[in-house]
Amino acid sequence: MQDTQAERSDWKAESTRGVVAAGGAQAVDAGIAMLAKGGNAADAAAATILALNITDHGDCSIGGEAPVLIYDAKRREVKALSGQGRAPLSPAAIDWYMLNGIPGGSDIKMAPVPSVVDSCTTLLREYGTMSFGQIVAPTLALLDAGTLPWHPRLAHTLRRLADEEKNTRGTREERLQAASDRFYGRNKRRSDIADELEAFYIEKGGFLRKADLAAHTTLIENPVTAEYRGFTVCKCGPWTQGPYLCQALRLLDGFDVKAMGHLSADYVHVAVESIKLAMADRDEYYGDPAFVQVPLRALLSDEYTALRRPLIDMRSASLEARPGDPRQMKPLKANGVFRPGIGGTTTCVIADRWGNVVAATPSANVPSSLTDAGAAGVTYGNRLRSLNTTPGHPNCIQPGKRPRITLTPTIVLKDGRPAFAISVAGGDLQDQATLNLLLDAIDFGMEPAEAVRVPRFATSHHQDSFNPDRDRERTFIKAGSLRISDRVSAEVRDELARRGHAVETSATPIAVPVMLSINHETGLCRAAGDPDAKRHAAGL
């Protein structure tokens, strides 16, 4: 790391009153402004998420998604907000996908129901203290200063939501619900925004309709958890890839990672081999639990972990995809192992003075060629491509189904209180980078400013989460691959290659992380984002 980068001050912060780390600096400012006005982490997160849809547009969008984990200090619990839109409800639409596949490019048929507005209003309603009008103000300022054709249209849409909240009688919660209802057309007397969205979908040849918008809700769910060296790692459910991080940590808990040495050949090898095994199970079993039975309890059990751990050979890299069989409690699934051919998201973590913590991963992957956002100014992404058309697969597209997404925020507890929060952009890299940061922090005692800057590594030894090909084996990216920072010594890289890893060096950041830590003895919160990946942080 060059000295000029180390001297930058906009990528790390510490405070006893609250911190924000995210993508665009102006989005960080939006969150800090809410904390300065007495808002809590939920208020700041909603403001940051909305602003990110302007500062980081392309990586995320109001028409995209924003999964959220929140630690509520009053209730002393972590909850997951399923900020993910669903597939169209129309059986005819699903029949079309099954016949023709899930398109890419800029085809609007790949777009799920927009979820960001309801994610933010739900976050405010259940955990916040401020109004939608207050938290949207920084975003409106960005839009008013913007120059793109959709900027004034989206500003008009967001102002209509703020007006609906302001003009609705009732409790704060009822007013927030009214704002969301107007966007999604649940208010039959005033469905102008939903009308505009539906007209846009029809014009572009999409399948989404007002019925899909009206049916959308943000589920509040219990997190999936795993214990690792006295810490509790909390993830969203198997409608994300998040639980595989828990599986990988359970495998690693049987190795003395610290004794191996940070970024030693043994350390990198055992971490990557654990990732491979966990991701094989991800690709085989994960899907929307409202539609399929995901054997999570078995996948995270002591018995299954003990069966899978001996598959890690410290002398040799695996070149096979090796899902296990948690239902029959066998280390490998019969007829499941195969030998493959060698072959836009942003970030947000926030903590406040009262002990509340939020980690969110807003996204959309807006097509770069997209210039038209319709009358409502709502651009769209490609998240339906994280479903597939493989009959019988747990992630096969169905009416109203959530795709198994890569978006995967993380909150880590120590003795029941938050110790770390992490958000990473980078598709299939997200939880791999999170694993890097967690090992840096838990096993090697690093604070966020160090953890986000030390070298990272990752593998493409898994199926591509954005390839909906019916033949899932064809979506496997590259067996045995290992991408590692060129700042790791040549001696280590050579040893990894000798063990069979297909080593590729990287001079650029591997994934895009932000991270915060909390010292409960001093009350000090530290936040940082990788400066080489253009992340920003600020403290109150």
Long-range contacts (C-beta under 8 A, 24 or more apart in sequence): 1-453, 1-487, 1-532, 5-531, 5-532, 6-453, 8-531, 10-531, 10-536, 10-537, 10-538, 11-449, 11-452, 11-528, 11-529, 11-530, 11-531, 11-535, 11-536, 11-537, 12-448, 12-449, 12-526, 12-527, 12-528, 12-529, 12-537, 13-526, 13-527, 13-528, 13-537, 13-538, 13-539, 14-524, 14-525, 14-526, 14-527, 14-539, 15-524, 15-525, 15-539, 15-540, 16-353, 16-522, 16-523, 16-524, 16-525, 17-352, 17-353, 17-539, 17-540, 18-44, 18-350, 18-351, 18-352, 18-353, 18-525, 18-539, 18-540, 19-350, 19-351, 19-516, 19-525, 19-526, 19-527, 19-537, 19-538, 19-539, 19-540, 20-44, 20-48, 20-348, 20-349, 20-350, 20-527, 20-537, 20-538, 20-539, 21-347, 21-348, 21-349, 21-350, 21-423, 21-448, 21-514, 21-515, 21-516, 21-527, 21-528, 21-529, 21-535, 21-536, 21-537, 21-538, 22-48, 22-52, 22-346, 22-347, 22-348, 22-349, 22-423, 22-514, 22-529, 22-535, 22-536, 22-537, 23-52, 23-55, 23-56, 23-59, 23-346, 23-347, 23-348, 23-425, 23-512, 23-529, 23-534, 23-535, 23-536, 24-51, 24-52, 24-54, 24-55, 24-56, 24-346, 24-536, 25-55, 25-536, 26-51, 26-54, 26-55, 26-138, 26-142, 27-51, 27-52, 27-54, 27-55, 27-56, 27-348, 27-536, 28-536, 28-537, 28-538, 29-138, 29-538, 30-138, 30-139, 31-348, 31-350, 31-538, 32-538, 32-539, 32-540, 33-138, 34-130, 34-134, 34-135, 35-350, 35-352, 35-353, 35-540, 36-540, 37-130, 37-134, 38-129, 39-128, 39-129, 39-130, 39-134, 39-135, 39-352, 40-127, 40-128, 40-129, 40-352, 40-354, 40-356, 41-70, 41-350, 41-351, 41-352, 41-354, 41-356, 41-357, 41-358, 42-70, 42-123, 42-124, 42-126, 42-127, 42-128, 42-129, 42-356, 42-358, 43-124, 43-128, 43-129, 43-130, 43-134, 43-135, 44-350, 44-352, 44-358, 45-70, 45-123, 45-348, 45-350, 45-358, 45-360, 46-120, 46-121, 46-123, 46-124, 46-128, 46-135, 47-135, 47-136, 47-138, 47-139, 48-348, 48-350, 48-360, 49-116, 49-119, 49-120, 49-348, 49-360, 49-362, 50-116, 50-120, 50-135, 50-136, 50-138, 50-139, 50-158, 51-138, 51-139, 51-142, 52-346, 52-348, 52-362, 53-116, 53-139, 53-362, 54-139, 54-142, 54-143, 54-146, 54-151, 55-142, 56-346, 56-362, 57-366, 57-379, 58-344, 58-364, 58-366, 58-368, 59-344, 59-345, 59-346, 59-362, 59-363, 59-364, 59-365, 59-366, 59-425, 60-116, 60-344, 60-345, 60-346, 60-362, 60-363, 60-364, 60-366, 61-116, 61-364, 61-366, 61-378, 61-379, 61-380, 61-381, 62-114, 62-116, 62-117, 62-154, 62-157, 62-377, 62-378, 62-379, 63-111, 63-114, 63-116, 63-364, 63-366, 63-373, 63-378, 63-379, 63-380, 63-381, 64-114, 64-115, 64-116, 64-362, 64-363, 64-364, 64-365, 64-366, 64-380, 64-381, 64-383, 65-112, 65-115, 65-116, 65-119, 65-362, 65-363, 65-364, 65-381, 65-383, 65-405, 65-407, 66-115, 66-116, 66-119, 66-120, 66-360, 66-361, 66-362, 66-363, 67-119, 67-236, 67-240, 67-360, 67-361, 67-405, 67-407, 67-408, 67-409, 68-119, 68-123, 68-358, 68-359, 68-360, 68-409, 69-223, 69-234, 69-235, 69-236, 69-358, 69-359, 69-360, 69-409, 69-410, 69-411, 69-421, 70-123, 70-127, 70-356, 70-357, 70-358, 70-411, 71-355, 71-356, 71-357, 71-358, 71-411, 71-413, 71-418, 71-421, 72-127, 72-356, 73-354, 73-355, 73-356, 76-416, 76-417, 78-223, 78-234, 78-411, 78-413, 79-220, 79-221, 79-222, 79-223, 80-220, 80-221, 80-222, 80-223, 80-234, 80-235, 80-236, 80-237, 81-119, 81-122, 81-123, 81-218, 81-219, 81-220, 81-221, 82-218, 82-219, 82-220, 82-221, 82-236, 82-237, 82-239, 82-402, 83-115, 83-116, 83-118, 83-119, 83-218, 83-360, 84-112, 84-115, 84-239, 84-240, 84-383, 84-402, 84-403, 84-405, 84-407, 85-111, 85-112, 85-113, 85-114, 85-115, 85-216, 85-383, 85-402, 86-112, 86-113, 86-212, 86-215, 86-216, 86-400, 86-401, 86-402, 87-112, 87-384, 87-387, 87-397, 87-398, 87-399, 87-400, 87-401, 87-402, 87-403, 88-207, 88-208, 88-209, 88-212, 88-399, 88-400, 89-209, 89-211, 89-212, 89-215, 89-399, 89-400, 90-207, 90-209, 90-399, 91-399, 93-207, 93-399, 94-397, 94-398, 94-399, 96-207, 97-384, 97-389, 97-397, 98-389, 98-391, 98-397, 101-389, 101-468, 101-469, 101-470, 102-384, 102-385, 102-387, 102-388, 102-389, 102-397, 102-468, 104-382, 104-385, 105-367, 105-369, 106-367, 106-369, 106-370, 107-205, 108-201, 108-204, 108-205, 108-206, 108-208, 108-380, 109-205, 109-206, 109-207, 109-384, 110-381, 110-382, 110-383, 110-384, 110-385, 111-206, 111-208, 111-380, 111-381, 111-382, 111-383, 111-384, 112-381, 112-383, 112-384, 112-402, 112-403, 113-208, 113-212, 113-213, 113-215, 113-216, 114-197, 114-213, 114-216, 114-378, 114-380, 115-216, 115-218, 116-362, 117-161, 117-179, 117-180, 117-183, 117-184, 118-180, 118-183, 118-184, 118-216, 118-217, 118-218, 119-218, 121-176, 121-177, 121-179, 121-180, 122-180, 122-218, 122-220, 123-358, 124-176, 125-172, 125-173, 125-176, 125-177, 126-220, 127-356, 131-162, 131-165, 131-172, 131-175, 131-176, 132-161, 132-162, 132-165, 132-175, 132-176, 132-179, 133-162, 133-165, 133-166, 136-161, 136-162, 149-371, 149-372, 149-373, 150-372, 150-373, 150-377, 150-379, 151-377, 152-377, 153-373, 153-374, 153-375, 153-376, 153-377, 154-373, 154-376, 154-377, 154-378, 155-377, 156-377, 157-183, 157-193, 157-196, 157-376, 157-377, 157-378, 160-192, 160-193, 161-193, 164-190, 183-213, 184-213, 184-214, 184-216, 185-210, 185-213, 185-214, 186-214, 193-376, 196-374, 196-375, 196-376, 197-374, 197-376, 197-378, 199-374, 199-375, 200-373, 200-374, 200-375, 200-376, 200-378, 203-374, 204-372, 212-400, 215-400, 223-411, 224-296, 224-300, 226-250, 226-300, 227-253, 228-252, 228-253, 228-438, 228-442, 229-253, 229-442, 229-443, 230-414, 231-412, 231-413, 231-414, 231-419, 231-442, 232-412, 232-413, 232-414, 232-416, 233-410, 233-412, 233-438, 234-410, 234-411, 234-412, 234-413, 235-408, 235-410, 236-407, 236-408, 236-409, 237-289, 237-296, 238-285, 238-286, 238-287, 238-288, 238-289, 238-294, 238-296, 238-404, 239-286, 239-287, 239-288, 239-289, 239-402, 239-403, 239-404, 239-405, 240-404, 240-405, 240-406, 240-407, 240-408, 241-279, 241-282, 241-286, 241-404, 241-405, 241-406, 241-408, 241-428, 241-430, 241-431, 241-465, 242-408, 242-409, 242-410, 242-431, 243-282, 243-286, 243-296, 243-299, 243-300, 244-275, 244-278, 244-279, 244-281, 244-282, 244-286, 244-431, 245-278, 245-408, 245-410, 245-431, 245-434, 245-435, 246-300, 247-277, 247-278, 247-281, 247-299, 247-300, 247-305, 248-274, 248-275, 248-277, 248-278, 248-431, 248-435, 249-274, 249-435, 249-438, 250-300, 250-305, 251-277, 251-278, 251-305, 251-308, 251-309, 251-312, 252-439, 254-305, 254-309, 257-439, 257-443, 258-443, 258-444, 262-440, 262-444, 262-454, 263-454, 263-455, 263-488, 263-492, 264-492, 265-492, 265-495, 265-496, 265-499, 266-314, 267-439, 268-457, 268-482, 268-484, 268-488, 268-492, 268-496, 269-314, 269-317, 269-496, 269-499, 269-501, 270-312, 270-314, 271-435, 271-436, 271-439, 271-457, 272-317, 272-457, 272-459, 272-461, 272-482, 272-501, 273-312, 273-313, 273-317, 273-318, 274-312, 275-432, 275-435, 275-458, 275-459, 275-461, 276-318, 276-322, 276-459, 276-461, 276-462, 277-308, 277-311, 277-312, 277-322, 277-324, 279-461, 279-462, 279-463, 280-321, 280-322, 280-323, 280-324, 280-462, 281-323, 281-324, 281-326, 282-462, 283-321, 283-323, 283-462, 283-463, 283-472, 284-323, 284-333, 284-336, 285-323, 285-326, 285-394, 286-394, 286-395, 286-404, 287-393, 287-394, 287-395, 287-396, 287-401, 287-404, 288-395, 288-401, 288-402, 288-403, 288-404, 290-401, 290-402, 291-394, 291-398, 291-401, 292-394, 294-394, 295-326, 295-327, 298-326, 298-327, 298-329, 299-326, 301-326, 303-329, 304-329, 307-331, 315-499, 316-499, 316-500, 317-480, 317-482, 317-496, 317-499, 317-500, 317-501, 318-461, 318-480, 319-479, 319-480, 319-500, 320-479, 321-461, 321-462, 321-463, 321-473, 321-476, 321-479, 338-473, 339-479, 340-473, 340-476, 340-478, 340-479, 341-476, 341-479, 342-478, 342-479, 342-480, 342-502, 343-476, 343-477, 343-478, 343-479, 344-381, 344-425, 345-406, 345-407, 345-425, 345-426, 345-427, 345-430, 345-512, 346-425, 346-512, 347-423, 347-424, 347-425, 347-512, 347-513, 347-514, 347-529, 347-535, 348-423, 348-514, 349-409, 349-421, 349-422, 349-423, 349-514, 349-515, 349-516, 349-527, 350-421, 350-516, 351-418, 351-421, 351-516, 351-518, 351-525, 351-527, 353-540, 355-417, 355-418, 355-518, 357-411, 357-418, 357-421, 357-516, 357-518, 358-421, 359-409, 359-410, 359-411, 359-421, 359-422, 359-423, 360-409, 360-423, 361-407, 361-408, 361-409, 361-423, 361-424, 361-425, 361-430, 363-405, 363-407, 363-425, 365-466, 382-466, 384-468, 385-466, 385-467, 385-468, 386-465, 386-466, 386-468, 387-468, 388-468, 388-469, 388-470, 388-472, 389-468, 389-470, 390-470, 390-471, 390-472, 393-472, 397-468, 404-465, 405-465, 406-430, 406-465, 408-434, 410-434, 410-438, 412-438, 412-442, 417-518, 417-520, 418-518, 419-517, 419-518, 420-448, 420-515, 420-516, 420-517, 420-518, 421-515, 421-516, 422-513, 422-514, 422-515, 423-513, 423-514, 423-515, 424-511, 424-512, 424-513, 424-514, 425-511, 425-512, 425-513, 425-533, 426-510, 426-511, 426-512, 427-465, 427-466, 428-460, 428-462, 428-464, 428-465, 428-477, 429-458, 429-510, 429-511, 430-511, 432-457, 432-458, 432-459, 432-511, 433-458, 433-510, 433-511, 433-512, 433-513, 434-513, 437-513, 437-515, 441-515, 441-517, 447-517, 447-526, 447-528, 448-515, 448-516, 448-517, 448-526, 448-527, 448-528, 449-526, 449-528, 451-515, 451-528, 452-513, 452-514, 452-515, 452-528, 452-529, 452-530, 452-535, 453-528, 453-530, 453-531, 453-532, 455-484, 455-485, 455-487, 455-488, 456-484, 456-485, 456-509, 456-510, 456-511, 457-482, 457-483, 457-484, 457-485, 457-488, 457-510, 458-482, 458-483, 458-510, 458-511, 459-483, 478-502, 483-510, 484-510, 485-510, 508-532, 509-533
